[in-house]
Amino acid sequence: MTDQELPPDPNLPETPPPTSIELERVLEILQNGAVETEHGAVRWSSNYTFLLSVKCDDLELLTIYKPQRGERPLWDFPDGTLCYRERASFLTSQQLAWQLVPPTVLRDGPHGIGSMQFYIEHDPDYNYFSFDPSLRPQLTRLALFDCLINNADRKGGHCLVDSSNHLWGIDQGLTFNAVHKLRTVIWDFAGHAIPPVLLHDVEKLCAALDDTDSDYRKQMTELLDANEIEAFERRVDRILKSGRYPKPGPGPNYPWPPV
């Protein structure tokens, strides 16, 4: 199940895809919009997760809100940091110019500070395990992205496709650990050479990460601790040097449940 799988509700407002609205406008609404309606908790989520409507001027958007104080304690991630990792994943997706993570902000909400992420309209029955070959090029980006952010929980149901056939990755709370944690269902490209165009994007990410004066680096250091930033830098360097997708191992390599 995914964090964004919800029962049909005819009273929910229609949400346009983020690609049809300027990104800055979406982020402005998520960051500053008034919470109009709390539609309830999302089923099957391991942490407290809510569907909200936020409105600014005449535009109303649906958002997935994950309050910090609703995060379940984990033995291998510092308490209260999952919402920061959601934001860090979005910033990294944007820095790569891959548009893999829906617009995500950190802000105060009905249950305190947390992440608010643009809700992606999708078919909940269509996920990684039922994708057709047309999505393979987009999966090459998502698979590499998960290697970069050290995603410990890339389930099949965390891969959503919108009405424009654009692939989105959601639920990036278990990322950027300083210890190797890559657990994913997307091992299609293990050991294969990374396409040069994607390596070029990673090179630009590396430059922004190495530049302590870049906006990206400054924002990341506010979200992650120093050890996690250093581990991130090592992962980027390792991928650039190898030029290949990693193979499974060591340790657990698949999330559970897989969907």
For each residue, the residues with C-beta under 8 A, 3 or more apart:
1: 5 43 44 157 259
2: 5 44 124 127 155 157 158 160 170 171
3: 42 45 49 64 66 158 170 171
4: 42 64 119 120 122 124 160 170
5: 1 2 42 43 44 124 157
6: 9 42 43 51 124
7: 43
8:
9: 6 12 39
10:
11:
12: 9 15 39 51 53 62
13: 53 60 61 62
14:
15: 12 61 62 118 119 121
16: 20 21
17: 20 120 121 162 163 164 166
18: 21 23 26 102 103 118 120
19: 99 164 166
20: 16 17
21: 16 18 25 26 59
22: 25 26
23: 18 26 27 94 103
24: 27 28
25: 21 22 28 29 59
26: 18 21 22 23 29 30 61 103 118
27: 23 24 30 31 103 105
28: 24 25 31 32 33 56
29: 25 26 32 33 54 55 56 59 61
30: 26 27 33 54 61 63 103 104 105 107 116 117 118
31: 27 28 105 107 116
32: 28 29 56
33: 28 29 30 54 55 56 60 61
34: 54 55 56
35: 38 52 53 54 109 110
36: 52 53 54 55 60
37: 52 53
38: 35 50 51 52 110
39: 9 12 50 51 52 53 62
40: 50 51
41: 45 48 49 50
42: 3 4 5 6 45 49 50 51 64
43: 1 5 6 7
44: 1 2 5
45: 3 41 42 48 49
46: 72
47: 66 70 71 72 82 173
48: 41 45 66 67 69 70 71 111
49: 3 41 42 45 64 65 66 70
50: 38 39 40 41 42 64 65 66 67 109 110 111
51: 6 12 38 39 40 42 62 63 64 65 119
52: 35 36 37 38 39 62 63 64 65 109 110 116
53: 12 13 35 36 37 39 60 61 62 63
54: 29 30 33 34 35 36 60 61 63 116
55: 29 33 34 36 59 60 61
56: 28 29 32 33 34 59
57:
58:
59: 21 25 29 55 56
60: 13 33 36 53 54 55
61: 13 15 26 29 30 33 53 54 55 118 119
62: 12 13 15 39 51 52 53 118 119
63: 30 51 52 53 54 116 117 118 119
64: 3 4 42 49 50 51 52 116 117 118 119 170
65: 49 50 51 52 109 110 111 114 115 116 117
66: 3 47 48 49 50 70 71 82 83 86 114 115 117 173
67: 48 50 70 71 83 109 110 111 112 113 114
68: 71 80 82 83 112 113 114
69: 48 80 111 112 114
70: 47 48 49 66 67 111 114
71: 47 48 66 67 68 79 80 81 82 83 173
72: 46 47
73: 79
74: 77 79 174
75:
76: 177 179 181
77: 74 81 82 174 177
78: 81 225
79: 71 73 74
80: 68 69 71 83
81: 71 77 78 84 85
82: 47 66 68 71 77 85 86 115 173 174
83: 66 67 68 71 80 86 87 106 113 114 115 173
84: 81 87 88 106 115 223 224
85: 81 82 88 89 172 173 174 175 176 223 224
86: 66 82 83 89 90 104 115 117 172 173
87: 83 84 90 91 104 105 106 115 223
88: 84 85 91 92 149 175 176 219 220 223 224
89: 85 86 92 93 101 104 149 172 175 176
90: 86 87 93 94 101 102 103 104 117 172
91: 87 88 94 95 216 219 220 223
92: 88 89 95 96 101 145 148 149 205 220
93: 89 90 96 98 99 100 101 145 169
94: 23 90 91 97 99 101
95: 91 92 204 205 208 216
96: 92 93 100 145 201 202 204 205
97: 94 201
98: 93 141 145 201
99: 19 93 94 166
100: 93 96 141 142 145 167 168 169
101: 89 90 92 93 94 104 117 168 169 170 172
102: 18 90 117 118 119 120 168 170
103: 18 23 26 27 30 90 117 118
104: 30 86 87 89 90 101 115 116 117 118
105: 27 30 31 87 115 116
106: 83 84 87 113 114 115 116
107: 30 31 113 114 116
108: 112 113
109: 35 50 52 65 67 112 113 114 116
110: 35 38 50 52 65 67
111: 48 50 65 67 69 70 114
112: 67 68 69 108 109
113: 67 68 83 106 107 108 109
114: 65 66 67 68 69 70 83 106 107 109 111
115: 65 66 82 83 84 86 87 104 105 106
116: 30 31 52 54 63 64 65 104 105 106 107 109
117: 30 63 64 65 66 86 90 101 102 103 104 170
118: 15 18 26 30 61 62 63 64 102 103 104
119: 4 15 51 61 62 63 64 102
120: 4 17 18 102 160 162 168 170
121: 15 17 162 163
122: 4 126 160 161 162 168
123: 126 161
124: 2 4 5 6 127 157
125: 130
126: 122 123 130 131 161
127: 2 124 130 131 156 157 159 160 259
128: 131 139 156 157 159 185 186
129: 156 185 258 259
130: 125 126 127
131: 126 127 128 135 139 159 161
132: 135
133: 136
134: 165
135: 131 132 138 139 161 165 167
136: 133 139 140 188
137: 140 141
138: 135 141 142 166 167
139: 128 131 135 136 142 143 159 167 186 188 189
140: 136 137 143 144 189 194 195 198
141: 98 100 137 138 144 145 167 198
142: 100 138 139 145 146 154 159 167 169 186
143: 139 140 146 147 184 186 187 188 189 245
144: 140 141 147 148 189 194 198 202 239 245
145: 92 93 96 98 100 141 142 148 149 151 169
146: 142 143 149 150 151 154 169 182 184 186
147: 143 144 150 151 182 235 239 245 246
148: 92 144 145 202 205 232 235 236 239
149: 88 89 92 145 146 172 175 176 232
150: 146 147 175 176 177 180 181 182 231 232 235
151: 145 146 147 154 172 174 175 181 182 183 184
152: 174 175 177 181 182 183 255
153: 158 171 173 174 183 255
154: 142 146 151 158 159 169 183 184 185 186 255
155: 2 158 171 185 255 257 258 259
156: 127 128 129 159 185 258 259
157: 1 2 5 124 127 128 259
158: 2 3 153 154 155 169 170 171
159: 127 128 131 139 142 154 156 167 168 169 186
160: 2 4 120 122 127 167 168 169 170
161: 122 123 126 131 135 165 166 167 168
162: 17 120 121 122 165 166 168
163: 17 121
164: 17 19
165: 134 135 161 162
166: 17 19 99 138 161 162
167: 100 135 138 139 141 142 159 160 161
168: 100 101 102 120 122 159 160 161 162
169: 93 100 101 142 145 146 154 158 159 160 172
170: 2 3 4 64 101 102 117 120 158 160
171: 2 3 153 155 158
172: 85 86 89 90 101 149 151 169 175
173: 47 66 71 82 83 85 86 153
174: 74 77 82 85 151 152 153 177 181
175: 85 88 89 149 150 151 152 172
176: 85 88 89 149 150 224 228 231 232
177: 76 77 150 152 174 180 181 228 231
178: 225 227 228 230 231
179: 76 231
180: 150 177 250 251
181: 76 150 151 152 174 177 251
182: 146 147 150 151 152 246 253
183: 151 152 153 154 252 253 254 255
184: 143 146 151 154 187 253 254 255
185: 128 129 154 155 156 254 255 258
186: 128 139 142 143 146 154 159 189
187: 143 184 190 248 253
188: 136 139 143
189: 139 140 143 144 186 192 245
190: 187 245 246 247 248
191: 244 245 247
192: 189 244 245
193: 243 244
194: 140 144 198 199 202 239 243 244 245
195: 140 198 199
196: 199 200
197: 200 201
198: 140 141 144 194 195 201 202
199: 194 195 196 202 203 239 240 243
200: 196 197 203 204
201: 96 97 98 197 198 204 205
202: 96 144 148 194 198 199 205 206 236 239 240
203: 199 200 206 207 240
204: 95 96 200 201 207 208
205: 92 95 96 148 201 202 208 209 236
206: 202 203 209 210 233 236 237 240
207: 203 204 210 211
208: 95 204 205 211 214 216 217
209: 205 206 214 216 217 220 229 232 233 236
210: 206 207 217 233
211: 207 208 214 217
212: 217 218
213: 217 218
214: 208 209 211 217 218
215: 218 219
216: 91 95 208 209 219 220
217: 208 209 210 211 212 213 214 220 221
218: 212 213 214 215 221 222
219: 88 91 215 216 222 223
220: 88 91 92 209 216 217 223 224 229 232
221: 217 218 224 226 229
222: 218 219
223: 84 85 87 88 91 219 220
224: 84 85 88 176 220 221 228 229 232
225: 78 178 228 229
226: 221 229 230
227: 178 230 231
228: 176 177 178 224 225 231 232
229: 209 220 221 224 225 226 232 233
230: 178 226 227 233 234
231: 150 176 177 178 179 227 228 234 235
232: 148 149 150 176 209 220 224 228 229 235 236
233: 206 209 210 229 230 236 237
234: 230 231 237 238
235: 147 148 150 231 232 238 239
236: 148 202 205 206 209 232 233 239 240
237: 206 233 234 240 241
238: 234 235 241 242
239: 144 147 148 194 199 202 235 236 242 243 246
240: 199 202 203 206 236 237 243
241: 237 238
242: 238 239 246
243: 193 194 199 239 240
244: 191 192 193 194
245: 143 144 147 189 190 191 192 194
246: 147 182 190 239 242
247: 190 191
248: 187 190 253
249: 253
250: 180
251: 180 181
252: 183
253: 182 183 184 187 248 249
254: 183 184 185 258
255: 152 153 154 155 183 184 185 258
256:
257: 155
258: 129 155 156 185 254 255
259: 1 127 129 155 156 157
